């Protein structure tokens, strides 16, 4: 079984050179999105530990839907 790194190398090696800059830009955007998610999760953990406020599943995901579709 191939590692994720090996799979990524195969994919990158098969991308036409003229499209490589697009892939790199998308990877940067995904990294920024991952950073945003990590920050939001850290904030949620902190609030859960330091407040008594609780939200329902629907409240949490409706807020996320609004953020994603904004």
JOVEN-V35635 format. One record per pair of residues at least 12 apart in sequence whose ideal C-beta (glycine too) atoms are under 10 Angstrom apart, sorted by sequence separation. I is the first residue (numbers start at 1). J is the second residue. D is the distance in Angstrom with one decimal. If there is no record, write none. Layout:
# JOVEN-V35635
<<I	J	D> <I	J	D>>
This chain:
# JOVEN-V35635
<<11	23	8.6> <12	24	9.4> <12	27	9.7> <44	60	8.6> <8	27	9.7> <40	64	8.9> <40	67	9.0> <36	67	9.6>>
